[in-house]
Structures are given as C-alpha cells and as structure tokens.
Amino acid sequence: MGLRGVEFDWDDANVHHVERHRVAPEEAEQVIMNDPLDLGMEAMIVSAS
C-alpha cells in the first residue's frame, strides 16, 4: 500500500527533526513510501525490561 505519487516538502524544522534521530530526509521518505512492516519492537523492548 505504498504512497505512489506523493511528494515531500521538507522545511528546515522537519529536516532538523529527523536529523536529531540520525535519519536523512531521503531515508524517512523511503520508509514511508515502502510501507514498512511494524514488528512491534517497542512492545518487545518494554516487555523485556
């Protein structure tokens, strides 16, 4: 269910936001466009604590 035809408009605030997570805008776009599978890693990390 990718988002074909969607264009991203990166303003400075959003570029800096993703950079704080050590992610480039192009990487963020790739993840969004590829409709990644959520493996629920957050739940696994919390339950392991």
VEXDREN-2710 file (C-alpha; in Angstrom, 1 decimal):
% VEXDREN-2710
k/r/px/py/pz
1/MET/0.0/0.0/0.0
2/GLY/2.8/2.5/-0.8
3/LEU/2.1/6.1/-1.4
4/ARG/2.9/6.4/-5.1
5/GLY/2.9/10.0/-6.5
6/VAL/3.4/11.6/-3.1
7/GLU/5.9/14.4/-2.9
8/PHE/7.6/15.6/0.3
9/ASP/8.2/19.2/1.1
10/TRP/11.0/19.3/3.7
11/ASP/11.2/22.6/5.6
12/ASP/14.2/23.4/7.9
13/ALA/12.3/22.4/11.0
14/ASN/11.4/19.0/9.7
15/VAL/14.9/18.4/8.3
16/HIS/16.4/19.2/11.7
17/HIS/13.8/17.0/13.4
18/VAL/14.7/13.8/11.5
19/GLU/18.4/14.7/11.8
20/ARG/18.1/14.5/15.6
21/HIS/17.2/10.9/15.1
22/ARG/20.2/10.4/12.8
23/VAL/17.9/10.0/9.7
24/ALA/18.2/11.8/6.4
25/PRO/15.1/13.1/4.8
26/GLU/15.6/10.7/1.9
27/GLU/15.7/7.8/4.4
28/ALA/12.5/8.9/6.0
29/GLU/10.8/9.1/2.6
30/GLN/12.0/5.7/1.7
31/VAL/10.5/4.2/4.9
32/ILE/7.2/6.0/4.3
33/MET/7.0/5.1/0.6
34/ASN/7.8/1.4/1.2
35/ASP/5.0/0.9/3.7
36/PRO/7.2/-1.0/6.2
37/LEU/6.1/-3.9/8.3
38/ASP/5.7/-2.9/12.0
39/LEU/7.2/-5.7/14.0
40/GLY/6.1/-4.2/17.3
41/MET/9.7/-3.8/18.5
42/GLU/8.6/-1.2/21.1
43/ALA/6.4/-3.8/22.8
44/MET/9.2/-6.3/22.8
45/ILE/11.7/-3.9/24.3
46/VAL/9.2/-2.8/27.1
47/SER/8.3/-6.4/27.9
48/ALA/12.0/-7.4/28.1
49/SER/12.7/-4.8/30.8
END
